Amino acid sequence: MKYYLIVGEASGDLHASHLMKALLKEDPTAEFRFFGGDLMSAVGGTRVRHYRDLAYMGIITVLLHLRTILRNMAFCKRDIVEWQPDVVILVDYPGFNLKIAKFVHNNTRIPVYYYISPKIWAWKEYRIKEIKRNVDELFSILPFEVPFFEQKHHYPIHYVGNPTAEEVRQFQATYNVDDATFRRQHGLDARPIIALLAGSRKQEIAGTLPQMIAAAQRFADYQLVLAAAPGIAPEFYNQFVGSSDVRVVRGETYALLSHAHTALVTSGTATLETALFHVPQVVCYNTALPKLVGLLRPLVLKVKYVSLVNLIADREVVPELVANTFSEANVAEQLTRLLPDGEPRQQMLAGYEEVWQKIGADSPSERTAKEIVLKVKE
């Protein structure tokens, strides 16, 4: 069968690549065409656009690139119609993907499946109407989404497990680099490591990384290692790292987390990854007009937390410094609590165990692939 996949960022590229591999197990002659990244390309098929061409966030940035966004969307619609896939699989990225879902539903008989559901439980809950109308099957990776969709909105979904947990388990099962070797490979000394995970988009990195570095540099007994995001050029990081003693690793985020003592993490999938590696963390997220955003946050967000760790645990396991609470001083204060091996660290690690238990041990890519192939063949 023919599968058309659309992702809009690095994490989607990762999750979709695993799904494609699982689909090939169920359907060995599967053909893929996609908006995606290098990981999906490595699996096979035809990449028609790189996700870097889609990854714009923030009102001003979107407006500045509106012509490019609309051009990509128009091309995507034409390409789907011309290729006539057996199914369109959307992966997160709702601003773009829900518009594609509407078009496909209204203009073709091609089923639309959504893998990694839009986070409408956090904001823009009104999108449930679009999802009900235009999405044939929705595959959830977060356990708390089941009551939200099924009980609150009476829309049946599939909870398939969490791909991040699956990916972490797979990595840990094969990773055998000891601490001394990792440090030697990256020119690190014997000091404990503070990992910096500043996001996968330029806007996120520019908004959080300078304060992260400034706060962590206050602790001279620790060394800073930055995980560079795929698709972001080294030159972009240089303007923030400069001449500071910050090491940069590229394509080795999981390896870095395997050796880190503590982490500063931009809100997103990385917060969950960090928790699954049992690395205590401070969640950091900057915004434009932080005081205004902080004031309006209770009116805009429908949930108490922004990090997946806290949302899954349904309590504050990790500290969240967002908008008006994100500052160099506040980051340093939270680091002060976590850097010694004391009670705050142990409490956080205990909370991480709760998260593991709630996620479960299913393989989401395999479960989703089986469901997709079965339903498309019906």
N, C-alpha and C positions, 0 to 999 in steps of 0.2 A: 504494500500500500504506500501511498504518498503522504508525507507528513510535512506540514508547513509550520515552522516554529518562529516565534517572535520574542526576543528578550531585549532589554534596554540598558543593562548594566552588567558589571563583572560577576556579581553573585548569580544573576540569572544565567549567564554563560556557563558557569560551573554546574549549577543544578540541571540545566537543560542538557548539558553534555552527558551527564549520568543517565538522564532519562532516555536520551538517544541510544546509548549503549544497551539499556534495558529493553528498549523497543526492538533493537536488532536481535536480541535473544528470542523474543516472542515472534518476530517477523523478519527472518534473515534476509529477505529481499527488499526490505524497506528502503524507500528513497526519501531523502531529506532536502528541503530547501528552507533557508532561514535568514532572518535578521539576527545576528549573533556575534560571537567572538572567536578567538583563537582556539579555545577548548572544544567548542562545537565543531569547528573546522577540522580539528584533529580526528574527530569521530568519522567524518565523511559527509558527503552531500555538497550542496552548492550554497555558499554564503553570498547573498545578494547585497547586503549592507552590514557594516560593522556596527556594533552597539555604540561605539564612540560617536557615530553620526546622529544618535538619538539622545544621548545622555546630557540633557540640559535641565537644570533645576533652578528655581527662583523666578519670580515674575519678570524681573528686568532681563535676565539672561534669556528666558523663553521669548520675550518680545523681540529682543535683538536678533534672535535666530529663528523667528517665526516663519520666514520664507523657506528656510531649509527644512524645518519640521514639517510644514505643509507639503513640500515637494516630496519628502520621504514618505509621508502618509499616502499621498496620491499614487506614488509609484507602488507602494505595498499593496494597495487595493487592486491596481491593474494586474500586478504580478500574480496575486492569488487567483484572480479570475482566469488569467491566461494559463496558469499551470494546472488548475483544477485538482487540488489535493483531495484526498479522502477525508482529511480532518485538518483543522487549524488549531494549533496548540499555543495558547498565550501564556507567558510566564511573567507574573507580577506586572510592573510598569503600567499601571491602570490608565494614566493620562493619555497614552497612545493606544494601548491595547483595547480599551473599552470602545473606542471609536472604530477600531478595526472590527471588533465583534459586532457592532451595530451594522456596519456596512455588509459584512458577510451574511448576517442573519437576514437582512432586508433584500439582498440582491442575489443570493445564491441558495443552494440547498446543502451547502457544505456545513457539517456540524462544527461547533465551536466549543473547545474544551479549555478550561482555565486551570493551569498548574501553578500553585502558590497564589492563593486568592488575594485580591486587593484588600488592603488593610482598612476597610470601611468601618470597622469597629473603633478605629481611632479618630477618623475624620471623614467627612463627606459620606455620611451614612445613607444619604439619599441615592447613592449609586446602586443600592440594592435593587431599585426598579430596573435599571439598565441590565444588571446581572440576571435577574429573573427573566427578563424579556429576551436577552440576546446570547446568553451562555447556556449551552446544553448540559454540560457537566462541569462541576467545580471540585477541584482536588485541594484539600486543606493540609497544611503542614504544622499547624498550631492547635493543640488540643482545646484551647478555650474558644476557638472559632466555631466548634460544633454547636454548642448551645446558642451562640449568637445568631448563626444562620438558620438552624433548624427550629429552635424554640421561639426565638424572638421574631424571626422573619418567615418562618414556615417554608424554607427553601432547603431541600435535602442536599447534602454534600457528602464527599468522601474524605474522611480523615485517614491519611496514608502513612503517617509518621513524619519525622523531620529529616530532610536531606542533610542539614548541617551535622546532625548527630551521626548520620550514616557516614558522611565524609570524614569526620573526626575519627570514628572507630576504624575505618579502613586505613587511614594514615597511621594511627597508633599501632596497628597490627603489623606494619611493615617498616616503620621508622626505627633505625638502630644506630643512629649517630650519637656518640656519647658527648657529654658536656665539654670535655677538653677539646675534642675534635671540632665541634661547632665553633667554639671560641677561636681556635687557631685558624679555621677557614675564613673567619670574618674579622680578624685582627682585634679581637676582644681580650681584655685582661680578666683577672679573677673576680672582679667586683660583680655583685648581683646585677641583673639586667632589669631595667624598666623599659618595657616594650611600648612603642608609640604606634597606635593604629588610628590614623587620622582620616579615614574614609577613602572612598574610591572616586569621588568627583572633585574637580578642582575647587569648586566653591566651598565644599566641606573642608578640604585641606587648608585652604587659605584662611578660613574662619577659625579653625581650632589649633592647627599645628604651632603657630608662634607662642600661644599661651601655654600649650603643653610643654614645649621645650623650656620655656622660661621657668615654669613651675618645677619641672623635674631637675633642672640644673642646680636648684638650691641644695640638692642632696648629693654631695660630692662623693659619698661612699658607694654610689651606684652609677652605672653607665647606661647611656640612652641608646636604644637601637630602634630605628624607624623601619616599619614594614611598608615598602613602596607598593602602591597599587598598580595592577596591570593596566597598561594603556596610558599611564602618566609618565611623561618624559623626565629623565634625571634632572634636566635643566630647571624644570618647574620646582622641584624640591630644593634645588640649590639656593634659591632666593630666600628660603626660610631657614635652611640648615646653615648656610654660609660657612664661616670658619669655626663654628661650634664643634665640640667633640661629640657629634652625633653620628653613629654608624648607620648606614642604610643597607638593608637587605631587600632583594627583589625576587619575587616568586617563591619566597620561603616563609610565609606568614605562619604556617603550622609548625615549621621547624623552630621558628623564633619563640612561639608560645610554649613549645616543649621545654625551653630552657629559661623562660622568663620568670622573674620573681614576682613582678607586679606589672600592671598595664594601665595605660591611659587610652581609652577607646571611644571613638565617635559612635554615637548611637546607630544601631542597625544590626545586621547579621553578625558583625564582628563581636558584639557584646555576648552573643550566645556562644560563638566559637571560643572566646576567651574563657567563659564559664566552663565549657566542656573540657577544656585543657586544665581546669582547676587553677587558674591564675587569678588572684584577687585583682580587682579593677576599679577604676573610677570612670564613669560614663560622662563624656563631654560633648556638648553640642552647642555651637554658636549660631546666632541668627542675626539678620539685619534688624535694626531697631529693637534690641533685646529687652529694654524696659517695657516697651509697648507690647511685645510678644508675651512677655511674662505676665503682664496685666490681663491680656486677652486669652491666655492659654486655657483657663477653665471654661471659657465660652466656646473655644474652637475644638479642643480635644475632648473626646468622649471617654477617655480612659485616664486612670490615675498616673500611669507610668509611660515612659517612652522607650525603655529598653526591653528587649525580648525576655531577658532574664527575670525581671520583676513582673512582667505581664504573665509569664508562664507560672511563676511561683505565686502570683497574686498577693505579693507583699514586697516590701523593699529589701531586697537581698544586697543590691549594689547601689552606691550613692549616684544620683543623677544630677549633674550640673548642666542646666539647660537655660538658654536665653539669658535672662537677667541674673541667674545664679552662677553662670559660667564666667570665671575670672581666674587669673593667675593665682591670686591669693587663696581662693576657694579650692582650687585644684591642689595647691601645696598643702593646705590644711587636711584634705582628705588623704593625701599621700602620707602625711605624718602619722595617721592612724593605721595605715596598712603596711608600711615598710618594716616595722618591727614584727617579729613573729609572735604576736600577742592575740588577745581575745577577739578583736575585730576581724582579723584574718580568719580565725577558726570559725567564727559565726558565718562569715561569707562562704567559706568552703562547705559548711553544713548545708547552707541554702542551695549551693550548686548541686548537691546530691538530690535534693527535692526536685530540681529541674530535670535531672537525668531520669528520675522515676516517672515524672509526668509525661515526658516525651515518648518513652517506650523504645523498644529495640527493633521495630519494623524497618524494612527497607522501602522507603517511599518511592524510589525510582522503579523498583521491580513491581510493587503493588500498583502503581499508577500505569505502568506499561501494560500489565495484564488487563486492567480495567479498560484502557483505551482500545487495545486490539479487540477485546471481546465485544465492546459496544459498537465499534465501527463496523465489525463484521456482521452484526445483527441485521 
